[in-house]
């Protein structure tokens, strides 16, 4: 959330627009919230062991990255996130690795 607020400033957005953006970012978390209110009994998150348990949240994460107004975010605009779950897991893991590397590099810049 903090990085998204740095990259996509809420300044100049209406409260409704800023709230919608925050909800989009929150959708990257299993409970669609930044606070864990109930600990899931199964492994679902962007850090889940099985790729099939990560795919829904990864789709949302890619959508967030694709909207960032920075040059390298362009590549995520061309990934058809609606098709991620029908492609092979190897492709999904490549997309995931690129997304995480991009996020981490931007975070530490």
Order of alpha helices (4+ residues) and beta strands (2+ residues): alpha-alpha-alpha-alpha-alpha
